[in-house]
Amino acid sequence: MHTNSGIPNHAYCLAVVGGRNAGCDVGGSGGHTDVADCATTVNAIGLARAEQIFYQAVTSLTEYANFCDARNATQPSRWPRARERASTTHGAQ
C-alpha cells in the first residue's frame, strides 16, 4: 500500500455508487477540504461497468505510467457506452 492509493480507490467508489468528492463534504475528508469542482456530481455506473473500465484501464498502463495516464485511461471517451450515456445526460440539461 502506498500513500496515493486512496485517489484511485475514491475514483472507483465514485464510479460505482456516484456522489461528490469526499473533500467537498461539510467535514472534509480527513480534515482537508477541496473547493474546486464541488458542484460536480458523478453519476453511478454500477459495479459491473466500473469493474470493466478500471480493469482495462489499469492493465493497459505501462510501468512508467503516472496519475495523468491513469486518468486518461478511465475517461468516458475511451468507453462507447459511457460516452453515449454522458451525451444523453448532457443533452437533457
Steps between C-alpha positions, in 0.01 A plus 500: 500500500627848425388850591323583176299178478198683644461712185422214258296322770284811544460542123389136472252540785353813339467315168314213667261687733519860376528809716741785560866524592539420871697823545184694409304363794421730790763340723747440221696183454743448785500872568569624146244682299496555127299777339584430136220321312289446811186560293590196289312181579618170353220282364521138614576245227477194725743235610513289183570793265750665737681168539538467121619856452749506787636152428561583134643840589739376769621201300569725199743723694873467454749476784577871453137616518402785730169631635432695179536179299266316738243780477520502121454122489171530690347790304150443357624576150685167511184300578211518246216418746620760749537756220141435381368535857695823556369659180142399584529645852670814373236557232223485761630803688 
